[in-house]
Amino acid sequence: MMLRWPWPTGGRRLAYRLLLAVDLEKYSHLDAQRQLAAQKDLRRLLNGSARRSGLRTSGWYRQPGGDGELVVMPADVDIPHVVGAFACDLEHALAELNEHRATRLRMRLAFHYGTMIEGPLGPAGDAPVVVSRLLDAAPLRDHLAEHQDRDLALVVSDILYKDVVGSGFCALNPTNFVKLEVVIKEKPYSGYIHHDPVLPREPLLPEPAA
């Protein structure tokens, strides 16, 4: 299936966008039937948290990856609200889902804000690389593995932490983060991992009209 940009630039204009990336834990350990169920549950979770956070997924560029997804948000999103409301709602929705699942669904979630450009195979530029590197960083994977009482591990990029989480206009408390620094393929990346307590519930916007 060919993915189409909801706001095409034709690869001619560099844009600043909010990106999120999500990846399921131990997806490769599942058989085909359970992988399919996990994919469906993940898509429902993301769509549900989007609606409850006041987001229209029709404005997203989505790049599925089987065990995860990369999302590029449109330019007009309220970044502090999205980062706080979406992450908080996703963790609570995931916990509720797992109450009825035989096998728990656990995942990593990363946010970054930066530059990208439309490409024929997906977004190109610094932002999609950064959010993907943070999502796959060993400290975030270790954090999820070490906290078996939690189903979601959240990381935000360094710039997003400083400009958004630390602004006071985001539901996430900046004191509930620890620094992440990694070097991947000889390039340094930095961000902040959210640790206990469980993400709070932020008052959500009304669901947008279909």
C-alpha positions as CSV (number, residue, x, y, z in Angstrom):
1,M,0.0,0.0,0.0
2,M,1.4,3.4,-1.0
3,L,1.3,5.9,1.8
4,R,0.1,9.5,0.8
5,W,1.0,12.7,2.6
6,P,-2.1,14.6,3.9
7,W,-0.1,17.8,3.3
8,P,2.3,17.1,0.4
9,T,5.4,19.3,-0.1
10,G,6.7,17.4,-3.1
11,G,10.1,17.1,-1.3
12,R,10.7,20.8,-2.0
13,R,10.3,22.3,1.5
14,L,11.9,21.6,4.8
15,A,9.3,21.5,7.6
16,Y,9.3,21.5,11.4
17,R,7.0,18.8,12.7
18,L,6.2,16.9,15.9
19,L,6.9,13.2,15.4
20,L,6.1,10.2,17.5
21,A,7.3,6.7,17.2
22,V,6.0,3.6,18.9
23,D,7.3,0.0,19.1
24,L,6.0,-3.2,20.7
25,E,8.1,-5.2,23.1
26,K,9.0,-8.8,22.1
27,Y,6.8,-8.7,19.0
28,S,9.1,-11.2,17.2
29,H,8.4,-13.7,19.9
30,L,4.7,-13.9,18.9
31,D,3.3,-16.3,16.4
32,A,1.5,-14.9,13.3
33,Q,-1.9,-14.9,14.8
34,R,-0.8,-13.1,17.9
35,Q,1.2,-10.6,15.9
36,L,-1.9,-9.7,13.9
37,A,-3.9,-9.3,17.1
38,A,-1.1,-7.0,18.5
39,Q,-1.1,-4.9,15.3
40,K,-4.8,-4.4,15.5
41,D,-4.7,-3.5,19.2
42,L,-1.9,-1.1,18.6
43,R,-3.7,0.7,15.9
44,R,-6.9,0.9,18.0
45,L,-4.9,2.3,20.9
46,L,-3.2,5.0,18.9
47,N,-6.5,6.0,17.2
48,G,-8.4,6.0,20.4
49,S,-5.8,8.1,22.3
50,A,-5.7,10.5,19.3
51,R,-9.4,11.0,19.4
52,R,-9.5,11.6,23.1
53,S,-6.6,14.0,22.8
54,G,-8.5,16.1,20.3
55,L,-6.4,14.9,17.3
56,R,-7.6,14.0,13.8
57,T,-5.6,11.1,12.5
58,S,-6.6,12.1,9.0
59,G,-4.0,14.8,9.3
60,W,-1.2,12.3,10.3
61,Y,1.4,10.9,8.0
62,R,1.7,7.3,9.2
63,Q,4.5,4.9,8.4
64,P,3.7,1.4,9.8
65,G,6.5,-1.0,10.6
66,G,4.7,-4.2,11.6
67,D,5.6,-4.0,15.3
68,G,5.3,-0.2,15.5
69,E,4.6,3.0,13.7
70,L,6.1,6.4,12.9
71,V,3.7,9.4,12.9
72,V,4.4,12.9,11.5
73,M,1.9,15.4,12.9
74,P,0.5,18.4,10.9
75,A,2.0,21.8,11.6
76,D,-1.0,23.2,13.6
77,V,-1.0,20.7,16.6
78,D,-0.7,22.0,20.1
79,I,2.6,20.4,21.0
80,P,2.5,20.7,24.8
81,H,-1.0,19.3,24.9
82,V,-0.4,16.5,22.5
83,V,2.8,15.3,24.2
84,G,1.1,15.4,27.6
85,A,-2.4,14.3,26.8
86,F,-1.6,11.6,24.2
87,A,1.2,9.9,26.3
88,C,-0.9,9.9,29.4
89,D,-4.0,8.6,27.7
90,L,-2.1,5.9,25.9
91,E,-0.6,4.5,29.1
92,H,-4.0,4.3,30.8
93,A,-5.7,2.9,27.7
94,L,-2.9,0.3,27.4
95,A,-3.4,-0.7,31.1
96,E,-7.1,-1.1,30.6
97,L,-6.6,-3.2,27.4
98,N,-4.2,-5.5,29.2
99,E,-6.8,-6.3,31.9
100,H,-8.6,-8.3,29.2
101,R,-5.6,-9.7,27.2
102,A,-4.1,-13.1,27.8
103,T,-0.7,-11.7,26.9
104,R,0.2,-8.2,28.0
105,L,1.0,-5.6,25.3
106,R,4.0,-3.5,26.3
107,M,5.6,-0.7,24.2
108,R,8.0,2.1,23.9
109,L,7.0,5.6,22.9
110,A,9.2,8.5,21.7
111,F,8.5,12.1,20.8
112,H,10.7,14.6,19.0
113,Y,10.2,18.0,17.3
114,G,12.5,18.9,14.4
115,T,13.1,19.2,10.7
116,M,12.0,16.8,8.0
117,I,11.1,16.8,4.3
118,E,8.7,14.6,2.3
119,G,10.5,11.8,0.4
120,P,9.3,9.1,-1.9
121,L,9.9,6.4,0.7
122,G,8.8,8.4,3.8
123,P,10.0,11.4,5.8
124,A,13.7,12.3,5.3
125,G,15.8,14.5,7.5
126,D,17.0,14.8,11.0
127,A,13.7,14.5,12.9
128,P,12.7,11.0,11.8
129,V,16.2,9.8,12.5
130,V,16.3,11.3,16.0
131,V,12.9,9.9,17.1
132,S,13.8,6.5,15.7
133,R,17.2,6.4,17.5
134,L,15.6,7.4,20.8
135,L,12.9,4.8,20.4
136,D,15.5,2.0,19.9
137,A,18.0,3.2,22.5
138,A,19.2,0.5,24.8
139,P,18.4,2.6,28.0
140,L,14.8,2.9,27.0
141,R,14.5,-0.8,26.3
142,D,16.2,-1.6,29.6
143,H,13.8,0.8,31.4
144,L,10.8,-1.1,30.1
145,A,12.3,-4.5,30.9
146,E,13.2,-3.4,34.4
147,H,9.7,-2.0,35.2
148,Q,7.5,-5.0,34.8
149,D,4.7,-3.1,36.6
150,R,4.5,-0.7,33.7
151,D,3.4,-1.2,30.1
152,L,4.7,1.9,28.5
153,A,8.2,3.5,28.4
154,L,8.3,7.1,27.3
155,V,11.2,9.1,26.0
156,V,11.2,12.7,24.7
157,S,14.1,14.3,22.9
158,D,16.4,16.8,24.6
159,I,14.9,19.8,22.8
160,L,11.3,18.7,23.4
161,Y,12.1,18.2,27.1
162,K,13.6,21.7,27.4
163,D,11.1,23.6,25.3
164,V,7.9,21.8,26.0
165,V,8.0,19.6,29.1
166,G,9.9,22.2,31.0
167,S,7.5,25.0,29.9
168,G,4.9,24.3,32.6
169,F,2.2,24.0,29.8
170,C,2.6,20.2,29.5
171,A,0.9,17.6,31.8
172,L,4.2,15.9,32.3
173,N,6.3,16.9,35.3
174,P,9.9,17.6,34.3
175,T,11.2,16.3,37.6
176,N,9.9,12.8,36.7
177,F,12.4,12.4,33.9
178,V,16.0,11.1,33.8
179,K,18.6,11.9,31.2
180,L,19.3,9.5,28.4
181,E,22.6,9.8,26.4
182,V,23.6,7.3,23.7
183,V,26.0,7.1,20.8
184,I,24.6,5.2,17.8
185,K,26.6,4.7,14.6
186,E,29.2,7.2,15.9
187,K,26.6,10.0,16.5
188,P,25.4,11.2,19.9
189,Y,21.7,11.4,20.8
190,S,20.1,12.7,24.0
191,G,16.7,12.7,25.5
192,Y,14.8,12.2,28.8
193,I,13.1,9.0,29.9
194,H,9.9,9.3,32.0
195,H,10.1,7.3,35.2
196,D,7.7,6.6,38.1
197,P,5.0,7.5,39.0
198,V,2.5,6.4,36.4
199,L,1.7,9.1,33.9
200,P,-1.2,11.3,35.1
201,R,-4.5,11.8,33.3
202,E,-4.7,15.2,31.7
203,P,-8.1,16.8,30.9
204,L,-8.8,15.9,27.3
205,L,-10.3,17.9,24.5
206,P,-13.7,17.0,23.1
207,E,-13.4,14.4,20.4
208,P,-13.4,16.1,16.9
209,A,-16.3,15.6,14.6
210,A,-15.8,12.9,12.0
